[in-house]
Amino acid sequence: MPQIRISDAARFLGVSDDTVRRWVDSGQLSGAKDASGYAAVDGLDLARLARKQAVLPDDPTGIGSSARNRFVGLVTDIVMDKVMAQVELQCGPHRVVSLMSAEAVRDLGLEPGSVATAVVKATTVIVETPHGKGTA
């Protein structure tokens, strides 16, 4: 099983190291020492906890879609010329940038501070690991 150092686990979940230690102490996560002797948690336990705690806002569109990668967030910036626009959204901890026509921005009524959903439907998704290994 992959082991994730406590400091990395905290960073991945957006919490403090102390919070991760409390989860280990309470039994929510399995704690151990990694190969270097650092405090670590079980990677599978961490993944399960991350999924359980992921609270995403409801998609305000209410539209059914085959795309499973939907990120609801706030428009934080729009750079637009006469023809094209770059729209930036902050969806939880994720920054999503979309290039679209200026006409689409106007038709959708997008402006900084508005709520929008980024929908990603891709046949190619690249997955990388640190140093080409399966552990952090």
Secondary structure as GFF3:
##gff-version 3
##sequence-region A 1 136
A	DSSP	beta_strand	3	5	.	.	.	ID=ss1
A	DSSP	alpha_helix	6	13	.	.	.	ID=ss2
A	DSSP	alpha_helix	17	26	.	.	.	ID=ss3
A	DSSP	beta_strand	31	33	.	.	.	ID=ss4
A	DSSP	beta_strand	39	42	.	.	.	ID=ss5
A	DSSP	alpha_helix	43	53	.	.	.	ID=ss6
A	DSSP	beta_strand	69	80	.	.	.	ID=ss7
A	DSSP	beta_strand	84	91	.	.	.	ID=ss8
A	DSSP	beta_strand	94	101	.	.	.	ID=ss9
A	DSSP	alpha_helix	102	108	.	.	.	ID=ss10
A	DSSP	beta_strand	115	120	.	.	.	ID=ss11
A	DSSP	three_ten_helix	130	132	.	.	.	ID=ss12
###
